[in-house]
């Protein structure tokens, strides 16, 4: 019973993370593209609205996308570490 | 002529590379492996941070330019007066000075001191807020009667460049007569009796008749001041 639960946990952690991670990363990529668009707009048209948008909303979106990336990578590293830790124990007779 | 700075080119290149990497990730949907992580580290981290840093510098510099200040319609006539080669207003005379040049709005209106830049930017945000909440739909002729400085223009801003210490400045009898008042800020350099209005087109027509002292025939420099300035040969070896 214990052996079965551990196997299931390893399978869940290994299988579930990438799908959720990819969704988050796709969202982060879209946010980053929007932020970069705002920054480019402020360079092309350096008037108050674009410049203030780039320096405020653009910065927030860009930071959010990078933090999301770091969180996903951190989660992935933890997931692999957890899986590696559980695997040898699960293989024990 | 519009000048594209190297920073703008660098920011644009970094942003384009980032977008290419991110679009590739979105379209191809690769497996989340080591290569994908490195690609995203570049596309979401390294290149965008570089683009943001350069854009921040460019944005900060853009906020100092007269073109930026004059892009709100209630400021456009003031900026145009600055650019008018025939204008005798203080702002226009400073715009013709290479030191202040196209940054003349910022150079004259920026607060100085340790937190001067921060305070100036906070004041600028207030201007943006007022523009979008009050003046955006208001014609200039109506707005110019409502726009006013939040506090009297401080002479300390003028004194950042015009120290009131140079012999040439002290040689002017009017400067000597009002020296203490000028330094104390009780007499404004930009008052009608002294150097005139900074933005004549913001002043009601009836009040514009005054000719700034700077535009009147120059007073004669007395012998002592002329000697101290080295404008006369004192016969010394």
Interface residues (C-beta under 8 A of the other chain):
Chain A: X18 X21 X22 X25 X26 X28 X29 X30 X32 X33 X35 X36 X39 X40 X42 X43 X46 X47 X48 X51 X52 X54 X55 X58 X59 X62 X65 X66 X68 X69 X70 X73 X76
Chain B: X8 X11 X12 X15 X18 X19 X22 X23 X25 X26 X29 X31 X32 X37 X40 X41 X43 X44 X45 X48 X49 X51 X52 X55 X56 X58 X59 X62 X63 X65 X67 X68 X71 X72 X128 X131
